[in-house]
Each structure stands twice: as C-alpha cells, then as structure tokens.
Amino acid sequence: MAIPSKNRLTQPLVRVNGTHRPATWDEALDRVAEGFRAQIQKHGPKTFGMFSCSKTTNEANYAAQKFVRTVIGANNIDSCNRT
C-alpha cells in the first residue's frame, strides 16, 4: 500500500541547467540510456556496476544480471544472496 503524500513524485523529472523539470517517461529513460552509453564509451563497461536485492524474486535478479552482462558487458553485479 502506498503512503499518500503531497510531496510524492508522480512523473519523471530531468535536470536542465541545475533545475528539475517534468519530463515524459520516454525522455527520462532515453537520458538514462544515453548516460550509460556515454560512460561506457568513455571508460569501458567495467565502469558500470549494479546491486540487486536478495529479497526480490529470482526472476528479477536474473533479469538484472542478464542486463548487466549482455547489454552493458560487465560482470559487476551483486545481489548479496550469500548472507
């Protein structure tokens, strides 16, 4: 159950010249993807790392590791399942 709050974000925000403005989901996700691409191109795929949650489903952890290994090209993922 969500906790209602007037301060809750209801749409993505993107930063432009140091301030945030509302954006569409497509614009926000495109900016994230471009940021990933730019850093991977500049520093290589090992610049990327991901933490997943050991309390989520196996399917979600599988999707996360598949994304990091096949799309990003790195093995830098941990889900702390060993604890």
LODOVO-167598 format. One record per residue (C-alpha): z, y, x. Coordinates in steps of 0.001 Angstrom, whole numbers, padded with zeros to 6 digits, always signed. Layout:
# residues N
ZYX
...
END
This chain:
# residues 83
+000000+000000+000000
-000957+003406+001352
+001657+006098+001573
+000350+009223-000132
+000343+012361+001951
-001440+015675+001628
-001935+015560+005430
-003792+012234+005361
-007339+012321+006720
-009906+011339+004134
-013057+011742+006208
-014021+011762+009889
-013606+014886+011966
-015638+015737+015069
-014719+018217+017768
-017065+021157+018297
-016124+023883+020791
-012481+022800+020761
-012053+022722+016984
-012468+019936+014473
-014924+019996+011610
-015661+017467+008854
-018479+015020+009549
-020224+012108+007911
-019347+008574+008947
-022824+008159+010430
-022419+011258+012601
-018940+010264+013752
-019972+006704+014624
-023114+007949+016389
-020943+010234+018542
-018642+007349+019442
-021582+005116+020339
-023159+007863+022454
-019839+008444+024232
-019599+004732+025056
-023223+004703+026280
-022762+007785+028453
-019629+006481+030177
-021091+003012+030699
-024254+004537+032164
-022226+006835+034419
-019510+004396+035547
-020734+000913+034597
-019460-001465+031904
-016160-002120+033682
-015111+001410+032726
-014547+000096+029183
-011504-001861+028071
-010133-002925+024702
-006772-004064+023416
-006790-006198+020326
-003783-007250+018271
-002318-010736+018482
-001143-010414+014875
-004616-009932+013445
-006895-012750+012379
-008702-014990+014830
-011947-013737+013330
-011105-010096+014085
-010095-010957+017653
-013281-012996+018070
-015407-010071+016838
-013612-007693+019225
-014109-009910+022272
-017725-010597+021285
-018370-006848+021045
-016829-006116+024451
-018590-008985+026197
-022051-008793+024627
-022524-005153+023624
-020520-003423+026352
-020997-006063+029067
-017389-006251+030273
-014610-008834+030173
-011899-006183+029880
-010266-007270+026637
-006751-008455+025937
-005046-009413+022712
-001635-010308+024190
-001751-013702+022412
+000288-015314+025157
+003528-013523+024233
END
